[in-house]
Amino acid sequence: MIARITGTLLELETDSNPNTVLLEVGDIGYEIMVPGYAVSDISQQIGHAITLYCLEYYEGSGSGSNLVPLLIGFPQPGDKAFFQKFISVKGIGIRKALRALAQPLADIAYCIEQGETKALLSLPEIGRRTAEQIIVELKGKVADFALASTSRAQKATKPFSEIETEALEILLQLGERRNNAEELIERAATVLGEDKSTDALIQAVYRLKTGSMIK
């Protein structure tokens, strides 16, 4: 079984289902599937040597007569353990998990531990029933992964207000990454002060992103 592989990153294919990379090791090219959250960092390393920590699976064909090997790669060794827990949830297979894990694992783990169904709904291919199932099956089992999110430690001492929480949920549904959304909300809230609404906060966030608002 391949547990770790280091080679030159030749290609990143984001149109495939799920995302795949082509890694050259000597004279051999390995096609490796990668989760969505890793794509941004990997895309900046084409032509360079990278290391991926791997899990190996076998996928059956429609007729059940053939088994096709699948190699899954992760940027950090601990990510493998989270992935194995995630695919243990009823209704989540390997390919669906790779597409769904589009945000940092620490943030997803935190949402699970806090029972944040709405936040999980922002993940690709995760509907309400699946989000609820994830919380039922994994809550209490991924706390160690959630601790990796430094932004969460900050929120423990300074929780978001109701308006800020509403704005965060909207931004997550619009595809913003949790860490980025939280930082922008904090900055926008500081500029707006006490007199703010959810809509005003979201508008301020996007003005910050475009640089049209004084920080």
C-alpha positions as CSV (number, residue, x, y, z in Angstrom):
1,M,0.0,0.0,0.0
2,I,1.3,3.5,-0.9
3,A,1.2,5.6,2.3
4,R,3.2,8.6,1.0
5,I,4.5,9.7,-2.4
6,T,6.9,12.5,-3.4
7,G,7.3,13.6,-7.0
8,T,7.0,16.4,-9.5
9,L,3.5,17.8,-10.0
10,L,2.9,17.8,-13.7
11,E,-0.8,18.5,-14.0
12,L,-3.9,19.5,-11.9
13,E,-7.2,18.5,-13.5
14,T,-10.1,20.4,-11.8
15,D,-12.7,19.5,-14.5
16,S,-12.5,15.8,-13.5
17,N,-14.8,14.3,-10.9
18,P,-13.2,14.6,-8.4
19,N,-10.1,16.7,-8.8
20,T,-6.9,14.8,-9.8
21,V,-3.2,15.5,-10.1
22,L,-0.5,13.8,-12.2
23,L,2.6,13.2,-10.1
24,E,5.8,12.1,-11.8
25,V,8.1,9.8,-9.8
26,G,11.0,8.7,-11.8
27,D,9.7,7.3,-15.1
28,I,6.2,6.6,-13.6
29,G,3.2,9.0,-13.6
30,Y,0.7,8.5,-10.8
31,E,-2.9,9.8,-11.1
32,I,-4.0,10.8,-7.7
33,M,-7.4,12.1,-6.5
34,V,-7.3,15.1,-4.2
35,P,-10.0,16.8,-2.0
36,G,-11.4,20.2,-2.9
37,Y,-9.8,22.1,0.0
38,A,-6.3,21.2,-1.3
39,V,-6.7,22.5,-4.8
40,S,-5.8,26.1,-4.2
41,D,-2.5,25.3,-2.6
42,I,-1.6,22.5,-5.1
43,S,-2.4,24.8,-8.1
44,Q,0.5,27.0,-7.1
45,Q,3.0,24.1,-7.1
46,I,2.8,22.8,-10.7
47,G,6.3,22.0,-11.9
48,H,7.6,21.6,-8.4
49,A,8.1,18.6,-6.1
50,I,5.3,17.9,-3.6
51,T,4.5,15.2,-1.1
52,L,1.1,13.7,-0.7
53,Y,0.0,11.4,2.1
54,C,-2.1,8.6,0.6
55,L,-4.9,6.2,1.1
56,E,-5.5,3.4,-1.4
57,Y,-9.0,2.0,-2.3
58,Y,-10.5,-0.3,-4.8
59,E,-13.7,0.7,-6.7
60,G,-16.0,-1.9,-8.3
61,S,-17.3,-1.5,-11.8
62,G,-21.0,-1.5,-12.6
63,S,-21.0,-5.2,-13.3
64,G,-19.0,-6.0,-10.2
65,S,-16.5,-8.0,-12.2
66,N,-13.5,-5.6,-12.1
67,L,-11.9,-3.6,-9.3
68,V,-10.2,-0.3,-10.2
69,P,-7.5,1.0,-7.8
70,L,-8.0,4.6,-6.5
71,L,-5.1,6.6,-5.0
72,I,-6.2,9.5,-2.7
73,G,-3.7,12.2,-1.7
74,F,-3.7,14.7,1.1
75,P,-1.4,17.6,1.9
76,Q,-1.0,16.6,5.6
77,P,-0.7,13.1,7.2
78,G,-3.5,13.8,9.7
79,D,-6.0,14.6,7.0
80,K,-6.2,10.9,6.2
81,A,-7.7,10.1,9.5
82,F,-10.4,12.7,9.1
83,F,-11.2,11.4,5.6
84,Q,-11.6,7.9,6.9
85,K,-14.1,9.1,9.6
86,F,-16.0,11.2,7.0
87,I,-16.6,8.4,4.6
88,S,-17.8,6.2,7.5
89,V,-21.0,8.3,7.5
90,K,-23.9,6.5,5.8
91,G,-24.4,7.8,2.2
92,I,-21.0,9.3,1.8
93,G,-18.6,7.5,-0.5
94,I,-15.1,8.2,-1.5
95,R,-15.8,10.4,-4.5
96,K,-18.6,12.3,-2.8
97,A,-16.3,13.0,0.2
98,L,-13.5,14.3,-2.0
99,R,-16.0,16.8,-3.6
100,A,-17.6,17.8,-0.3
101,L,-14.4,18.5,1.6
102,A,-14.0,21.9,-0.1
103,Q,-13.2,23.9,3.1
104,P,-10.4,23.4,5.6
105,L,-10.9,20.3,7.6
106,A,-10.6,22.1,10.9
107,D,-13.5,24.3,10.0
108,I,-15.7,21.3,8.9
109,A,-14.8,19.5,12.1
110,Y,-15.8,22.5,14.2
111,C,-19.1,22.7,12.5
112,I,-19.7,19.0,13.2
113,E,-18.8,19.4,16.9
114,Q,-21.0,22.5,17.2
115,G,-23.9,20.9,15.3
116,E,-23.9,23.7,12.7
117,T,-26.2,22.1,10.1
118,K,-26.5,25.3,8.0
119,A,-22.7,25.6,7.7
120,L,-22.4,22.0,6.5
121,L,-25.0,22.8,3.8
122,S,-22.5,25.1,2.2
123,L,-20.3,22.1,1.3
124,P,-20.8,20.7,-2.3
125,E,-23.3,17.9,-2.6
126,I,-24.2,18.0,1.1
127,G,-28.0,18.3,1.5
128,R,-29.9,18.8,4.8
129,R,-30.4,15.1,5.4
130,T,-26.8,14.3,4.9
131,A,-25.6,17.2,7.0
132,E,-27.8,16.0,9.9
133,Q,-26.5,12.5,9.4
134,I,-22.9,13.7,9.5
135,I,-23.5,15.4,12.8
136,V,-25.3,12.4,14.3
137,E,-22.6,10.0,13.4
138,L,-19.4,12.1,13.9
139,K,-20.2,14.6,16.7
140,G,-17.8,13.9,19.5
141,K,-15.4,12.0,17.3
142,V,-13.7,14.9,15.4
143,A,-13.0,17.3,18.3
144,D,-9.2,16.9,17.9
145,F,-9.4,18.1,14.3
146,A,-11.5,21.1,15.3
147,L,-8.8,22.3,17.7
148,A,-6.6,22.9,14.7
149,S,-8.6,26.0,13.8
150,T,-7.0,29.0,15.4
151,S,-9.9,31.2,14.4
152,R,-12.1,29.0,16.6
153,A,-9.9,29.6,19.6
154,Q,-10.4,33.3,19.1
155,K,-14.2,33.0,18.9
156,A,-14.2,31.2,22.3
157,T,-13.2,34.5,23.9
158,K,-15.1,36.8,21.6
159,P,-18.2,35.2,20.2
160,F,-20.0,36.6,17.2
161,S,-23.2,38.6,17.8
162,E,-26.4,37.4,16.3
163,I,-26.1,39.7,13.3
164,E,-22.5,38.6,12.7
165,T,-23.5,35.0,12.9
166,E,-26.2,35.5,10.3
167,A,-23.8,37.3,8.0
168,L,-21.3,34.4,8.4
169,E,-23.9,31.8,7.5
170,I,-24.8,33.8,4.4
171,L,-21.2,34.2,3.3
172,L,-20.6,30.4,3.8
173,Q,-23.6,29.7,1.6
174,L,-22.1,32.0,-1.1
175,G,-19.0,30.0,-1.1
176,E,-16.7,32.0,1.1
177,R,-14.1,30.0,3.2
178,R,-14.9,30.1,6.9
179,N,-11.6,31.5,8.1
180,N,-11.7,34.3,5.5
181,A,-15.3,35.1,6.1
182,E,-14.8,35.4,9.9
183,E,-11.8,37.7,9.5
184,L,-13.6,39.9,7.0
185,I,-16.7,40.1,9.3
186,E,-14.5,41.1,12.3
187,R,-12.9,43.9,10.3
188,A,-16.2,45.1,8.8
189,A,-17.9,45.1,12.2
190,T,-15.1,47.2,13.6
191,V,-15.5,49.8,10.9
192,L,-19.3,49.9,11.1
193,G,-19.5,49.9,14.9
194,E,-22.7,49.2,16.8
195,D,-25.0,50.6,14.2
196,K,-25.1,47.7,11.7
197,S,-27.5,45.2,10.1
198,T,-26.8,41.9,8.5
199,D,-27.1,43.4,5.0
200,A,-24.8,46.3,5.9
201,L,-22.3,43.9,7.3
202,I,-22.2,41.7,4.1
203,Q,-22.0,44.8,1.9
204,A,-19.1,46.0,4.0
205,V,-17.3,42.6,3.7
206,Y,-17.4,42.8,-0.1
207,R,-16.2,46.4,-0.1
208,L,-13.3,45.2,2.0
209,K,-12.6,42.4,-0.5
210,T,-12.5,44.9,-3.4
211,G,-10.5,47.4,-1.5
212,S,-13.1,50.1,-1.7
213,M,-13.6,50.5,2.0
214,I,-11.2,52.1,4.5
215,K,-9.9,49.3,6.8
